[in-house]
Amino acid sequence: MSTTEVVKSSKEYMNVPIAELIESSTNPRKVFDQSFLEELAESIRNRGILSPLLVRPVNNHLEIVAGAQRYRAAKLAGLEVAPIRLKAMTDLEAQEAQQIENVQRKDVHPFEEAQGYRTLLGFEGATYTIEKLAARIGKRPQDVAERLKLLDLTEAVANAFVAGHIGLGHALLIAKLAADVQEKALAHCFDSYYAANDADRSLVPVSRLQAWIGQNIYLSLKSVPFSKDDETLVPEAGSCANCPKRTGFNGLLFSEVREDSCADAACFNRKLDAHIAQRVTKMPNLVMISQNYDATGDTPILARRNYVEVVTRRPRKGKGARPEQRLCDHLKPAIYADGMEKGGLVKICANLDCKIHFGNRQREEEQRLQFKAEKTAANRKAKQTISFRHRLMADVLKRVKAAIWNRRDADGGVLCVALPVTRTGVPPCEAAWFAKSQRPSRLSDGREGPDTLQEGGCCWMAVLIFESMLLGSAERTTESKDGDPLSIAAALFKIDTKALRAGVAKEEKEKARKKAKKPQQREAKAYGETRSQVR
């Protein structure tokens, strides 16, 4: 049967040779599952094609409008003829039918479904709106609007959605955000705390992603400093009143968001910056302030540490007014240039000499300087004390060495001077006695070696023992005569500690004077070199 004969026939349903059918180039289905086609081909071998293919005549051939999968499966099954429904359709009608049939399939991916909706809304001559399209396909307008929003996903997020790495709920939440934050939101779709690598990451619940977006992305419009109806503030952005990225206006997309918020942080901040610029232009004496405690870089913005925001409200009953609730003669209007209060107007006192608002700071600064001075003096005193005790130990050891070498007994031993050293639970040591060795050392060949102790080794050992006893005491920064071996030794040898201390203090003072004089000498030298270069 030829195509012309089919068209002239009044029959709408008929069987035609499969060889006379061709696939449509406008078919929205681009990917076919080969395993599904083989299963469908096996079913067609057993029971045939139960639902006819929708076909239209085009330029002396039959074009398949709907039923491309059944057509391919029939060819795999080896069928020669296929049942069709022949219907004359224009190009617009055919594409409309294809798209509607595509979006009504159960196995269609939401992203592919969204592409079909966009094609239907973009047909020339069609008068579709979201509401009319929803009524035509039997869905809610909100569902159609959400599917269309999926087309705003960036490439990375769309690929993750099509690949099945994130669900429809995650994709819908991310699609409502600006493009510059979508990949950041995608990263928060996964919990990698217990994951060894990216493949082991788990997908977080949609509610958790929604909570993160609400806390970090959406910006409240409840108390913005600029007018939401102003279309001239940022002309390219327009008014917030009818902005599709405003949750309070676009209820079809943001039905889950209760607070009136902005989903485009970049646009929101551009409007805040434009509002601040307008205010500064109208009020030349307006001071720009920051919520950061320390200012960074060369900026006219006043850091938080350099002003006090004055709130003129009455104090609570029974309580006095705090400094920030009291007025002074230095108040100035100011506007926040950053932070949560960006664009807000306030009154501030920026006079650091103001006793009303900076009185506590002045007292704190005085206390800080006093503490610094006390700490410096204490460090200087401790350093001087350690120097004095080191010098005192050196003098004691000189006296000990002389006493040891001058007092030997008849047997050649060394009688050390008495050195009472009182310790808790240990009786005082009144003397140290070192006798020479009774057995002289022998060499390897059997001959008698030199008597080390008799040659004076015991004397040096005695000095070493005394030094080890005094070493810990010499590092003390506080002095106490009770139980201090160094003080006891100094008293035993009648060392003039006052004169020694005065000498150490004089030396430290001279060192400090020379140290302070060096920068002045360097400055004078640099000044002289500069004058010589000028000459």
Rosetta blueprint (number, residue, H / E / L):
1 M L
2 S L
3 T H
4 T H
5 E H
6 V H
7 V H
8 K H
9 S L
10 S L
11 K L
12 E L
13 Y E
14 M E
15 N E
16 V E
17 P E
18 I H
19 A H
20 E H
21 L E
22 I E
23 E E
24 S L
25 S L
26 T L
27 N L
28 P L
29 R L
30 K L
31 V L
32 F L
33 D L
34 Q H
35 S H
36 F H
37 L H
38 E H
39 E H
40 L H
41 A H
42 E H
43 S H
44 I H
45 R H
46 N H
47 R H
48 G L
49 I L
50 L L
51 S L
52 P L
53 L E
54 L E
55 V E
56 R E
57 P E
58 V E
59 N L
60 N L
61 H E
62 L E
63 E E
64 I E
65 V E
66 A E
67 G L
68 A H
69 Q H
70 R H
71 Y H
72 R H
73 A H
74 A H
75 K H
76 L H
77 A H
78 G L
79 L L
80 E L
81 V E
82 A E
83 P E
84 I E
85 R E
86 L E
87 K L
88 A L
89 M L
90 T L
91 D H
92 L H
93 E H
94 A H
95 Q H
96 E H
97 A H
98 Q H
99 Q H
100 I H
101 E H
102 N H
103 V H
104 Q L
105 R L
106 K L
107 D L
108 V L
109 H L
110 P H
111 F H
112 E H
113 E H
114 A H
115 Q H
116 G H
117 Y H
118 R H
119 T H
120 L H
121 L H
122 G L
123 F L
124 E L
125 G L
126 A L
127 T L
128 Y L
129 T L
130 I H
131 E H
132 K H
133 L H
134 A H
135 A H
136 R H
137 I H
138 G L
139 K L
140 R L
141 P H
142 Q H
143 D H
144 V H
145 A H
146 E H
147 R H
148 L H
149 K H
150 L H
151 L H
152 D H
153 L L
154 T L
155 E H
156 A H
157 V H
158 A H
159 N H
160 A H
161 F H
162 V H
163 A L
164 G L
165 H L
166 I L
167 G L
168 L H
169 G H
170 H H
171 A H
172 L H
173 L H
174 I H
175 A H
176 K L
177 L L
178 A L
179 A H
180 D H
181 V H
182 Q H
183 E H
184 K H
185 A H
186 L H
187 A H
188 H L
189 C L
190 F E
191 D E
192 S L
193 Y L
194 Y L
195 A L
196 A L
197 N L
198 D H
199 A H
200 D H
201 R L
202 S E
203 L E
204 V L
205 P L
206 V H
207 S H
208 R H
209 L H
210 Q H
211 A H
212 W H
213 I H
214 G H
215 Q H
216 N H
217 I L
218 Y L
219 L E
220 S E
221 L L
222 K L
223 S L
224 V L
225 P L
226 F L
227 S L
228 K L
229 D L
230 D L
231 E L
232 T L
233 L L
234 V L
235 P L
236 E L
237 A L
238 G L
239 S L
240 C L
241 A L
242 N L
243 C L
244 P L
245 K L
246 R E
247 T L
248 G L
249 F L
250 N L
251 G L
252 L L
253 L L
254 F L
255 S L
256 E L
257 V L
258 R L
259 E L
260 D L
261 S E
262 C E
263 A L
264 D L
265 A H
266 A H
267 C H
268 F H
269 N H
270 R H
271 K H
272 L H
273 D H
274 A H
275 H H
276 I H
277 A H
278 Q H
279 R H
280 V H
281 T H
282 K H
283 M L
284 P L
285 N L
286 L L
287 V E
288 M E
289 I E
290 S L
291 Q L
292 N L
293 Y L
294 D L
295 A L
296 T L
297 G L
298 D L
299 T L
300 P L
301 I L
302 L E
303 A L
304 R H
305 R H
306 N H
307 Y L
308 V E
309 E E
310 V E
311 V L
312 T L
313 R L
314 R L
315 P L
316 R L
317 K L
318 G L
319 K L
320 G L
321 A L
322 R L
323 P H
324 E H
325 Q H
326 R L
327 L L
328 C L
329 D L
330 H L
331 L E
332 K E
333 P E
334 A E
335 I E
336 Y E
337 A L
338 D L
339 G L
340 M L
341 E L
342 K L
343 G L
344 G L
345 L E
346 V E
347 K E
348 I E
349 C E
350 A L
351 N L
352 L L
353 D L
354 C L
355 K L
356 I L
357 H L
358 F L
359 G H
360 N H
361 R H
362 Q H
363 R H
364 E H
365 E H
366 E H
367 Q H
368 R H
369 L H
370 Q H
371 F H
372 K H
373 A H
374 E H
375 K H
376 T H
377 A H
378 A H
379 N H
380 R H
381 K H
382 A H
383 K H
384 Q H
385 T H
386 I H
387 S H
388 F H
389 R H
390 H H
391 R H
392 L H
393 M H
394 A H
395 D H
396 V H
397 L H
398 K H
399 R H
400 V H
401 K H
402 A H
403 A H
404 I H
405 W H
406 N H
407 R L
408 R E
409 D L
410 A L
411 D L
412 G L
413 G L
414 V E
415 L E
416 C L
417 V L
418 A L
419 L L
420 P L
421 V L
422 T L
423 R E
424 T L
425 G L
426 V E
427 P L
428 P L
429 C L
430 E L
431 A L
432 A L
433 W E
434 F E
435 A L
436 K L
437 S L
438 Q L
439 R L
440 P L
441 S L
442 R E
443 L L
444 S L
445 D L
446 G L
447 R L
448 E E
449 G L
450 P L
451 D L
452 T L
453 L H
454 Q H
455 E H
456 G H
457 G H
458 C H
459 C H
460 W H
461 M H
462 A H
463 V H
464 L H
465 I H
466 F H
467 E H
468 S H
469 M H
470 L H
471 L H
472 G H
473 S H
474 A H
475 E L
476 R L
477 T L
478 T L
479 E L
480 S L
481 K L
482 D L
483 G L
484 D L
485 P H
486 L H
487 S H
488 I H
489 A H
490 A H
491 A H
492 L H
493 F L
494 K L
495 I L
496 D L
497 T H
498 K H
499 A H
500 L H
501 R H
502 A H
503 G H
504 V H
505 A H
506 K H
507 E H
508 E H
509 K H
510 E H
511 K H
512 A H
513 R H
514 K H
515 K H
516 A H
517 K H
518 K H
519 P H
520 Q H
521 Q H
522 R H
523 E H
524 A H
525 K H
526 A H
527 Y H
528 G H
529 E H
530 T H
531 R H
532 S H
533 Q H
534 V H
535 R L
